[in-house]
Amino acid sequence: QVGAAPSELETQVTRKVEDAVAGIGNIEHIVSTVVEGASTTSIEFVLGTDTDRAVNDVRDAISRIRQDLPADVREPTVSRVDFAGGPFATYTVSNPNLTVEQLSWLVDDEISRSLLSVGGVGQVQRSGGVDRQITVFLDPVQVEALGLTVDGVNAQLRSRNIDLPGGRGDIGASEQAIRTLGSRQTLEQLRELPIGLPRGGSVPLSRLGHIEDGNSEPRQAALLNGEPVVAFSVVRSTGSSMVEVQDKVEEELHRLEHSDSLPAGTKITRIRTNAKFVELSYHATVEHLMLGAALAILVIWIFLKDWRAAAISAVAMPLSMIPTFFGMKALGYTLNNMSLLALALVIGILVDDAIVEVENIVRHIHMGKTPYNASLEAADEIGMAVVGTTFTIIAVFIPVAFMGGIPGQFFKQFGVTVALAVWFSLLVARLLTPMMCAYFMGVPPHDESKGRVMKLYEHLLKWALHHRLATTFLAGVFFVFGLSLFPLIPKSLIPQIDRGELQMTLEMQPGTTLEETTRVAKQLSEVLAKPDGTKHVFVAVGSPTTGRGRNGGDSGGVNKATFYVELAPRSERKLSQQEIEHNLLPEVKKVAGARTRFGTTHGLSGALTILLSSDDAEALEPYSDKLLVAMRQLPILYDVQSSAALERPELLVKPDPDRAAEQGVTVSQIARTAQLATLGDQEQNMAKFDLPGRQISIRVQLDPQRRTSLETLQNLKVVGAGGKLVPLGAVADIQPGYGPAQIDRYDRRRQVKIQANLTKGIALGEALEAVHKLPEFKAMPETVREQPAGDAEIQRDVFQGFAFAMGSAVLLIYGVLVLLYADFLHPVTIMLSLPLSIGGALVALILAGQALGLYALIGIVMLMGLVTKNAILLVDYCIMAQERGVPREEAVVQSGDARMRPILMTTVAMIAGMMPIAMGVGAGAEVRQAMAVAVIGGLITSTMLTLLVVPVVYTYIDDLKEWMVSRVALRGPED
């Protein structure tokens, strides 16, 4: 509804649409945005909902209320959102031989059509340039003198300049279509188009004003380093790979440039792309994976001092990886950052099973056995333990893969990839490693230095066994200490990431013209270009078009702009992206009348969002203003902004019911006359000028100079009773006023969103807690409530999802151990080792300055499997030794002697595999670093504690088992 105010649309359209769709099942949230002339309602469904059925349900709901919507509202469109985020790449188009209008049409036509044929491209948006339009500028004095109205002239132009079908007829023994051709072919013919007069006769259209073949009123612009450009951005469709789509787009644009499809001299230049960071992050993960593998192999060689043993263990990596890749392909998975991160995480685990097998075989060879016999006997001895350790890790990650909500979608590939890799490593360790050892192993040298380490451990183990209560108490103290750290460690979804690109939004006072917004954008571009390491600044002002001149956003967006500042790689500049933003903020805030905010469109941002909603708009906005002021006083936040809409100036046309009725004038006549005079008709209702391959709209409106006068608007004529022309001012009062420029709604309530960036080193949870402690927040009116939103909402879902996954993993691990050992008590010994890893992980995170977030939780989940693995190796040997008749104390000591080295080897190999990630080097390393730090810290403490505490707990459980057996024996068989 062109020109409709947001407050009108909210009542007449938005609320009715929201009420209509609210009864549909599986709805998560309903979010509406109302701006001048447009109401958009987005419906978020629960993950897993059939989207085709959901679209049909929404379409049916809207069709049922169509008659309740204003008649002049465009037909509502219902579509599934197939776009993955915002534009991921932007290009400029230049040609010295073409005009701006020709360049614009080149983007809208040839380039858009070519790119939309590329798989994965969802939309092409043009920024800058112009749209060709034929405009009929009417002279209101001349129109009135001839007894016409603006509405009447527009209606005659539409009905006289048109081609229509005329049926068909049988002429000359053949069936022929009948076409009525009324459209004008040239601008001169259009000028001579006769317009009928009320009293008979006609005048040419040119008599009523002047006709111009030019451009429509610009509603958007694009600047590159302060200079106007014609640019276009590419939006990918949901489910497509950004890097793959980027490569295809580059290939298609290269083909276009070197084909006859584009005029000679046309140059297309890429100025920004998100795919570059994704690709750099991908390569960094691959490098970490390879380096981690090399370090793990080096650790094996250092421990075993035998190149054959090291080589056999190392071969387990590719032999496990290759079938994992085939499994991923069969499941439809791709080598993305999440699946690669999974492989980087398990790189140390892939050799663990092989290390345990090889080390045990080496130990048997040192007993004097041949490699062949040692391989057979050692593999048989260690088999149950290896199977148990592998299945516990699978049991840990399968619940992660099947978490619900966003975490589940995010980690499905991750969990399944880990499970696949570990499963294939088990097959390699059980089937191939013993065979290779049997035929390729020599007699490795016996390392006497390990005897000294072993003696120290044996001394500590015997002390622990003789002081079981003290050992258990110390372990309990460490566990409680670890839990006490939990409130102290900052919580965050993801850390702040240096992507090498600044993004900033600008909002001027509503009513600001495009020219003024562009002027301020140029001024801000100069400010943003100052820091060292800045390559260029691109600005998109207003709303981009989405092909063939269609506006892709709100019609009132000329007071807004988005800045993209490309930075040099992190290694080539001194300051981080966040530091540059912080330094620029004072300079940016000096620009008068500009509301600016640094942010990102890359999904998870790490920023703070406080969403307030209420049915009482009069209470919501004043309270949000108070909270905004209070949040700006917090030193841990910067660039705090509110989405509360600024008021825009309006001209309020208030019809007088009595006078309008006397003159036979309706409210819709008054509104349509004002609309046509100032804006023209709606796009789909305009007359068209046909050219080969395209149609050009013909807009009818008043001369621009006349539109600036309030008097002209008051003197516009509408047709009253009996065909009498009535001045608009005679039936309505016209006066200036103010109204909201934009209305945001969340779950059918008015909403205000307060967003803030976090000072370096501040976690999201810490910032959220600080806001909740503010007196202004605690004084929230009863009619206003906070809604979880943004990263905070996802963080809540992630923590809940991981809590459920970890609980499920504990039950699965216990079930696996019970099945393996056919015993309900000894698995408890292994399970009690799980808490030993928590304290070390949290201490490591605090010492490294990392927050407990998404990736740190992954590391803790991994620790559950690794700690269980070490405990299984110890307990399994104890059980076997006791079954052979070895006394319990001696069996426990033998277990430590036999299993300490493989436990240390697997632990150090895992730590070595994690070290490249923990160093935090490479693109996107910030998000992976916390995971590696948590794993390394947890492994160090849990390994030391496991080697001492698990044997002690084993003796307690064995005592309990003997007591239970004795009680059963005393009771005797029941009759």
N, C-alpha and C positions, 0 to 999 in steps of 0.2 A: 504494500500500500504506500505508494510514493508520497513522501513528505509527512507521513503520519508521525505524531509525537510518541516517544516511548511510553509515557503515562497512559495514552489512549490505547496503544497496542496491548499493553499489559492487561488492561481490563477487558478489551473487546476480543482479543485473540489468545494471548499467552495463558491466562488462567483457564480458559475453556479447553485449550489443548492439553494442559497439564492434568486437569480433572478427567478428561476423556481417556488418557493413557494410564492413569494411576492404578486402574483396576487390572492391568495386564500382569500376569504372573512373572516371577523371577526378576523384577526390577530392583536394581541396586540403588541408583540415584537418578533424579531428574534435574537437569541443569538447564536453565533458560537465560538467554541474553536478549535484551530488547534495546534496539537503537532506533534512530530515525528511519522509518520506512521498512523495518525488518524485525521479525521476531523469530529467533532460532531456539528450538528446544532439543536438547540432546538427552537421550535415554540410555543409561548404562545398565546393562543386564548382568546378572550373575554369570561368572565364567562357566562355560560349558553349555549355555543356552543355545538352542538351535536358532541361529541368526535369521535364516530364511523365514522361519515361522514367526519370529519376533517382528520382522519387518511387515509381514502380512497382518499380524495382529494390530500393529500400530496404524497401518494404512486403513484397516477396517474401522478402528476407533475414530480416526480423523474424518473418515467419510460420513460417519453417523452424526457428526456435529457440524458438517460443512454448511448446512442451512442456518446454523446459529451464528456463523461468522459474518462480518460485514460483506455486503454484495460486491464491493469494489476491491476486496482483497484478492490478490493473485491466488490461483489454485495452489493449495498447499502441496508441497513435495515431500515425500517420505523416502529416504534412502539410507542404505547401510554405509557407515563410514569405512571406506576402503583405503584411506590414506594413513600411512604410518608416520604420524607427527607432522611437523612443518616442512618447508622446503629444505632439502639437504644439499643442493648445489645451485649456484647462481652464475649466470653468464651474461656478458654484454655483447651486443651486436652493433657493428659499425660498417659503414660503406660511404666513402666520400661522394659517391655519385647518386645517393638516394636521399630523399627528404625524410624528415622525422616521421611523417605520416606513412611513407612507403616502408620504412624500417619497421614501424609498428605493425602494419598489415603483414609484413614478412614473418614476424614472430607469431602473430595470431593465426596465420594461415599455414604456410609451408612448414615452418619449424615445428609448430605445435602438432600438426598432423603427422609429421614424421616421427616425433618423439613419442606421441601417444600410441604409435604402433609398436614401440619397443616394449618387450615384456617387463613388467614390474613398474612401469611409469604410470602413476595414477592421475597426475594433473600437471599442466604447465601454466604458470602464472606470469603474466607480463607486468613489469614495473617500469614506469616512465613511458614516454611516447604519447601519442594522441590517438583518438578514434575519429575517423572521418564521419561527417554528418552534414546533411543538408538542413539548414535552419530557415524557417520562415519567421522573420521578425516583424510582427504586426505593429502598425501605428494605431494606438487606441482611439485617437481622434478621428482618423479616417474610417476605422471600423464602425464607430458609433454613428458617424455622419451618414453612412450607407445603411444604417438600420441593422447591422450585423452584431454578433457576439463572438468572442474568442472561441467558445465551445462550438458555435454553429459553423465557423470557418473550418475548424479542425474536423468536424464531422463530415462536411462536404468534401474536404481534401481526401479523407479516408475512403469515402464512397465513390468518388469520381476517378481516383488514381489507383486502380486495382485491376488485376486480371482474375476472372472468375470462370469456373466451368459452366457450360450452358447445356449440358445433357449430351444426347447423341441422336443422330438421324440416319435414316436409310435413304441415301441419295445416290442415284446412278448405279443401282444394284449393289451398293457396298455400304457397310456401316461406318459412319464417320463421327468422330467426337466433335462437339461444338464448344468452342472457347470464345469467351468474351474478353477482348483485349482493351483495357482502359488505361493502363499505366503509361506514363510519359517516358520517352526514351532519352530525352536530352534535357538539360537544365533550362534551355530556352522554351521548350514545350511546357515545362512545369510552370514557368513564369506566366505563360499564356493560358493556363488552366482556368476555365470560366467558373466563377463563384456566383451562384444564384442569389438574387436580392429578394427581400420579403415582398416587395411590391411588383415583382416581375422583372425580367431582364437579368443581365449578369455583368460582372466586371472581371478582368483578368486578375489572377492572384497577385501579380506584381503591383496592382493598384492599391492593395491593402497594406503594403509594407515593402521591405526588400528581402530578397532571397539570396542566401549565401551558401556556396559549396565550400565548406571549411571543416572545422573540427568541433566536436562536442566540448562542453565545458569541462576542463580537466579536473579530475577528482583524485589524481595520484601523480607522483613524480619519482624519479630515481636519480641519485647523485653518486658519482664515484670520485672521491677526493675533492668534493665540492663542485664538480662539473656535471651538468645534466647528461644522462645516458639513456639508451633504451636497453633494458635488461629483461631477462626471464629466469624464473626459478623452476626447479623440477621437484615434484613431490612424488615419492614412491608409494606404491600400493601396499596394503597390509600383507605380511607374509613373505615379502621379497627381501633379498639380501641387498643391503645398501651398496656394498662394494661391487657386487655383480651388476646391479642396475647402473651404477656410475660408469663401469667399464663399457656397458652396452650403449649408454648415452654418449660417451666420448667417441665410440666407434661410429655411431650414427651421425653425430655432428661432423666428424672428420669426413665421412662419405658425402654429406651435404655440401661442405665447403669445396670439395673437389668434384662436384657434379654440376650439371647444367640447371639444377633445380633452383639454385640461388643466383642472383645477379653477380656478374664478375666484380671482384673487389670486396666481396662481403667477408668480414672477419668476425669469427665468434671466439670470445676469450673467456675462459673460466676465471672467476674472481674469488670464489670460495666454495668449499665443499666439506661436509662433515665426514665423508667417506675417507678422507685423508687420515684423520685421527683414528678412525676405526681400523684402517689398514696398518697404521704405525703400531697401534696397540696389538693387533694380530701378530705382526712380525716380532714385537717385543716378547709376546708370550711364547712364540716358537723358539726364540733365542734362549729364553729362560728354561724352556723344556730341554733343549739340547745341552745347555751348560749344566743343568741339574743332573742329566743322565751321565755326562762325563765325570762330574764330581762323585756321583754315586759309585761308578766303576772304579775310580781312583781309590775310594775308601775301601772297597773290597780287596783291591791289590795290597794296600797298606796292611790290612789285617791278616790276609792269608799268605802274603809274600810268595805267591805262586801265580805265574801268568796264565797257566792253564785253568786254574780254579777261577781266576778273575774273568777270563774269557768266557768260560761256560756260564758263569752268573750273568755276564753282560749280554750274552746272546738271548737271554730271557726277555730283554726289553723289546727288540724288534719282533721276536716271535710272538709276543703278547700284543704288541701294537698293531701289527698287520691284520690279524683277524678282527681286532676291535674296530678298525676302519671299515672292514666289510660288514660287520654287524651294524655299525652306525648308518652305513649306506642302505642296508636292508630296511632299517627303521625310518628312513627318510631324513636322517639328521645331516647337518652340514658341519664343516669345520669352522665354527664361529668362535667368538671369544669365550663363551661359556664351556663348550666342549673342549676347547684347547686348554682352558684353565683346569678342567677336570683331569686331563691327561698330565698337565704339569704338576698337579697335586699328587697324583698316584705314581709319578715317575720313580720315586723311591720304593713304593710298595711293589711295583712290578718285579723288582729284583729280590724282594724280601723272601718270598717262598723259595726262590732258587738259592739265595744265600743260606737259608736254614738247611736246605737239602745238601748243598755243597759242603757247608761247614761240618755237618754231621758225618758226611762221608769221609771228609778229611780226618775227623776225630777217630773214626774207625780204622782208617789206613794207618794212623799213628799207633794203633793197637797191634799192628803187625799183619793186618789182613791185606789181601790183594785188592787192587782197585775194583775188580769185578765183584768179589764177595762183599767188600765194604759197601759198594753201591746197593747191592741187594738187601743186606741186613740193615743198613742205615735208613734206606727208604722205607722199609717195613716198620722200623722203630719210630720214625718221625711222622709217618703217614697221617695218623689221626689228628695230630697237632696241626699239621699244615692245612688239612681240610677244614678243621675247626676255625683256624685264624682267618681263612679266606671267607668262609660263610658268615663270620661275625661282621666283617667289613661290608659284605653285601647286605647283611641285615641292617647295618647302620644307614646305608645310602638309599635303599629302596624306599623307606618312608619319606626321605627327602624328595625323591622323584615324584611321589604321589601326594604331596601337600596340596591343599586346596588354595583357591584364590590366586592372587598375583604371584606369591612365592612359588606355588606349584608350577605355574606356567613358566616362570623364570628358571627353575631348577630341574625341570623334568629331564631335559637333555643332559644336564650335569650329572644327576644321580644315576641315570641309566648308563651313561658313558663310563663312570667309575665302576659300576657293577660289572659291565662287560669286560673292561680291562682287567679287573681283579680275577674274574672267572677264567679268562684265557691264561692269565699268569699261573693260576692253579694247575690248569691242564699241562702247561709247559713244565712246571716244577715236578709234577707227578709222573709225567710220561716221557719227557725228553731229557730233563736234567740228569736223572740217574743213569740213563743209557749213555749219555755223552761222558759222564764221569767214569763209567765202567770201561769205556774203550779209549778215552783220551787222557785220563788223569795219570800223572806219575806219582811219585812219593814226595809230597811237599816237605820242605824243611820244617822241623819242629821249632817253634818260636819260644825260647826259654824265658824271654822277657815277659811274656804273658803270665808266666808262673808267679811273678812277683805281684802282679795285679790280682791274680787269682787268690794268692795268699791273703792279701789285704781284704778282699771281698769275703773270703771264707772266715776270717777273723770277725768281721762285722756281722756276718750272718749268724755265726755261733753266739755272738753277744746278744743279737736280737732274739734268738731262740731261747736263750737263758733269761732274758728280760722281756718276756712277751707283753706284759702289761705296760711297761714303759714304752715299748715300741709302738704298741697300739695307741697309747695316749698321745705320743708325739705325732703320729699320723693323723689322729683326730684333731689335734691342735692345728696342724697345717691345713686340714680341710676347712675348719672353722675360719682360719685366717683367710683362706681363699674366698669363702663366702662373704666375709666382712669387707672384702675389696669391691664386691659387686656394686654397692651404692656409690662408691668413690669413682669408679671408672665411667667416663662419659659415654653416653649412648648416642649412636648416630646411624642413619640408614647407610649412607655412603660418605666417604670423605670428599672434600672439595678437589676437583680435578682440573689440572691445567690442560685445556684443550687447544691452546694456541689461538683462541679467538674470543674477543670480547663481544658481548651483545648488550645493547642498551635500548630501552624503549623511551620514547618522548611523547608526552601528551600536553598539548597547549590548551588554553581556556576554550571550552566549547564556543563555537561561533567564529573561531580564528579561521582566516582564509587559507587556501592552499599556498598562496604566495608568501604569506607571513610565516607559515609553518616551514616552508622551504628555506626561507631566509634564516630562521633560527637553526634549522638543520645544518646549513652551511657553516654557521658560526660554531656549532658544536663539533662538526667534523674537523675543524681546525684545532679544537682543543684535544680531541681524541687522537689526532695524528701526531701530537707532540712527543709522547714517550719513545725512548729508544727501543728499537725492535719492531716498530709499527710498519707494516708493509703498505696497506691501503685501508681506506674507510669507505664502505658502501652503505648508502641510506635508501630505504624504501619508504616514501612518504605516501600516506593515504592508503587506499585499498587497491590491491592489484587486480588486473583483469585475468580471466581464466580461459582465454581463447576467443577469437573472433569478436573482441570488444565487449564481452560480458563482464560485468563487475563481479569480482569474487568476494567482496566483503560488504561491510555496511556502507551505506551511502553517505553517512555523516562522519567518515573517518579522516577527513582532510586535516584534522587537527592532531593527527597521530603519525608517528614515524618509528621505524626500527633501524638501528645501526648495527652493522657487522664490521668489526675491526679485526683484520687478520694480522697476527703477530708472527714474528720469526720463531723458529724452533726454540724450545726451552734452553738448549745448550748454547744458543747464540745470543741470549739476553740475560741480564743480571737479575731482573725482577720476575717473580712469578705472575701469573695472570691475576690472582687475587690481590697481590701487592700493587699492581698497576691500577686495578679498579679502585683500590682504596686511595691511592695518590691522586687519581683523576677526580674523585668525588667532589672535593672543595671547588675545583675549577668549574666543573659541570654545574654545580648548584648556584654559581654566580650568574648564570644566564637567567634573566628575569622572565617570569611568566611561564617557565617550562617545568613540568613535572617529569622527572627522569628516574629511571631505575635500571641498574645492571641486573641481568638475569640470563637465562638460557632457555632454548627450546629443545634441548637434547634429552627430554624425559626427566629422569632423576637428577636433581640439581644440588641437593644438600642444603637448600635454603629453608627458612622457616616460614610457614604459612599458618595464620590464625584465621579461621573462617567463622564469622558470626552470622547467625540467621535469626529472623524474627518476622512475625506477622504484623508487627507494629513498626512501620517505617519511621514514625516520629520519634520512637525511642531508640531504634537501631543506629541511625546515623549520628546523633549527638554522642551516644556512648562510644561508638567506634572512633570518633574524633578524640575523645578523652584518652582512650586506650592507646591510640596512635601517638599522642604526645608523650605518654608515659613510656612507651616502648622506645621512643627516640632518645630517652635519657639513659638507656642501658648501654654501657660501653661495649658489651659483647656483640651488639648488633650495629649494623650500619646500612644506609640506604633503605630505611624503613618507609614503605609507601602503602597507601590505602587505595582500594578499588572503588571507594565511594565516589560516585559520579559527580563531577562539577556541574553546576547549573549552566544551562545555555540560554542565550537570549531568544525569545520567541515573539511573534506577532499573534496575538490572540484575537480571532474573529468570533464574536459572540452574537449569533443571530437573535433578533428580537422576535419572539414567537408571534406577538400580536401584529406587528408591522409586516412580517413575512407572510402571515396568513392573509392579511388584507390584500397584499399584492400578488398572491398566488405563487409565492416563491418557496421552495423547499430548502432544507438544510443541505442536502446533497448537491443541489444546484449551486449553492453558495460555495461549498468546499471545492467542487469541481472547477468552477470558474477561477477561483484563486490558484488552484493547482496548475491549470493549463496556462494561465498568464505568467506564472513565475518559473515553473519547472517544465511544463509540457506534459504530454500524455505519457502513460506507462509504455515501456518499450514494446510489449507485444501488441499494443493497440495503435501504434504509430503507422502512418502511411509509409510505404517503402518505395525506394528508387532502385530499380533492378539494373545491375551491371553483370557482365559475364562472370560467374563464379561467386558472386556476393550480392548482398542486399544492403543498401544504405538507408538508415532511418531518416525520416523527414519530421523534424520537431517543429511544432508551432508554439510560439511564445511571444511575449512582448519584447520590444526593443530593450536591450540591456540598460540604456539610459533611463527609460521609463520605469523599469522595475525597482529603481532606487527610491522612488517617491511614494510615500504613504498616500498621498492624494490620488495618484494614479490608481492605486488599488481600490480606494473608496469609490472612484468613478467608473470602475468596471461595470458593465451591464450584464444583467441576467434576464432571461425571458420570463415575464410574469403572466398573469391572467390575460387572455385575449391577445397574446403575442406582444404585449407592451414591454418595452425595455426599461428595467428598473435598475438604478445605480446600487451597487453593493452596499454603499454607505447608508442607503435609505432603509435597509432591512437588517443591518448588522452593525455592531460597534466594533471598531478595530483599535486595539491598544497594545502597547508593549508589555511583555511579561517574561517570566523565567520558568524553566522546567528542567528535569534531569536529562542529561545527555545520554545516559545509559542506565538501564535497570538490570541488575543481576539477581537471579533467583536460584535457590538450591532446595531441592525436595519441597517445592511449592511454597517456599517462604522467601521473602526478601533476604538478600545476603550482602555482606561486606567482607572483603578479603584483605587482610593486612599481611603483607609480605616483607621479609627482611633478609638481607645477606648476613652471614656469620663472620665475625672477626676470625682471622687465621688461628687455628688451633682449638676453636670452640666447636663442640659437637652439637648436633641437633637436639638431643635429649636435654643437654645442659641449658641450651637457650630456651627450650620450651618450659623447663622447670622454672627458670628465672622469670618468664612472663607470667606464669601461673601464680607466682609469689607476689606480684605487684598488687598494691592495695586497690588500684583501679580495676584490675581483673576480678578481684574478689568482690568488688561492689557491682558486679554485673546485674542489670535489672532482671526481674523474673521473666519478663517477656522475651528476653534475649538469651540465646544459648550458643555455646561453642560446638562446632561440628568438626570431627577429625577430617583433615584435608591435607592434600599435598604429600610431601615426603613423610610427614608425621603419621598420616593415615596408613601409608604403605609400611612404615616402620612398625606400627602396631600389629598389622597383619603378619609381617615377617616374624616378629618375636613370638606371636601366638602360634604361627605355623611351625616354627622350629621347636617350640616347647612340646607341641603335639608329636612332631617327628622324633624328637629325642626320647620322649616317653615310649613311643611305639618301638623305637630301636632297642631300648632296654628290654622290653618284653620279647622281641624277636631274638635278641642275642641269648637271652635265658632259654627260650624255647629251642634254639639250635644246640646249645650246650647240653641241655637235658637229653635231646635225641642222640647226640654223639656219645655221651658218657653213660646213658641209661641210669642216671643218678640225679636226684633233686637237690642234694646238699653241696657237692663239690662245685657245681656251677656258681653257687653263691660266693665261693671263694674268689672266683674270677670276676664276678659282678661287682664285688666290693672294691675292686681296683679302679673302677670308673671314676670315683670322686677324686682320686689322687692327681688327676690331670688338670682339674679346674684351676687350682691355686696358681700353678706355674704359668698357665696361659694368661690369667688376669695380671699377674706380676709382670710378665713380658710385655703385655699391651700397655701397662702404665709406664714402664721404663722406656718404651719406644715412643710414647706419646700418641698411641693409637686409640681409637674409640672402639667400643663394642658395637659392631654393626653387622651388616649383612655378610660380609666376607669373613669377619672374625668368627661368626657363628658357624660358618662352613668349616673353619679350622678346628673348632671345638668338637664338631660332629666327627671329623676325621680322627681326632684324638681318642674318641670313644672306641673306635675300632682298633687303633694302634695299641692302646693300653690293654685292651682285652686280649690282643694278640700276644703280647709279652707274657701276660698272666697265664694264658693257655699253655705256652711253651713250658713254663715252670710246673704247673699243676699236672700236666699230662705226664711229665717224666716222673713226678712223685708217685702218681698212681701206678705207673708201670713198674717202678722200682719196688713198691710195696707188694704188688702182685707177684713179684719174683721172690718175695720173702725177706726183703731188706727192711730192717727196723726203720720206723718212721723218721727219727731224727737223722739217721744216716741217709735215708732216701731224700730228705729235704736238702741236706748238704750236697749230695751227689747231683741233685737237680740243679742247684746253683752252679756247681762246677761244670756241668755239661751244657747248661743253657745260657750262662752269662755271656759268652763270646758271641753267639748268634744274636742275642738280644742287643748287645752293644753294637754289633755290625749293622743290624737293620736300623737301629736308632740313628747311628751316625750317618748311614747312607741316606736315610730320610731327611735328616737335618741338612746334609750336603745338597740334596735335591731341592730343598726349600730356600737355600741361601740366596740364589740369584733373585728370587722373588722378594725375599725379605730386604734386600738392599734397596729396593724401591727405584730401580733404574729403568728408563724406557717410558714410552707413551702409555698413559693409563696405569702406571705402576702403583699410583696412590691407592687404587681400589683393591689391588691384590696383596699389598704389603701386609695389611693387618692379618690376613689369613695365614701367611707364612710365619709371622711373628708369634701368633697364637700357637701354631703347631710346634714351632721350635721350643718356645718356653714350656709348653705342656709336656713335650717329650723329655726335656732335660730333667725336670723334677719328677715326673711320673716314672721314668726309667729307674732313677735312683731309688725311689720309694718302692716301686714294684719289686725290685730285686731283694728287698729286705722285708717289706710289709706282707706281701703275698705269702711267702713261706710261713710267717707267723700266723696269719689268718687261716692258712691251710691246716695248721696244727689244731687251732681252735675248732674248726669245722670237723676235723677228724675225731677230736675228743667228743664233740656233740654226737657224731655218728655212732661212736662206740657206746656212749651213754644210752642212746635210743635203742641200740641193739640189745644192750644188757637189760633194759627195762622190758623189752619184748620177751627176752629169754626168761626173766623172772616170772612174768605173768603166765607164761606157758601157753600151749595151744588151747583154744576154747572148745568146749564140748559141743 
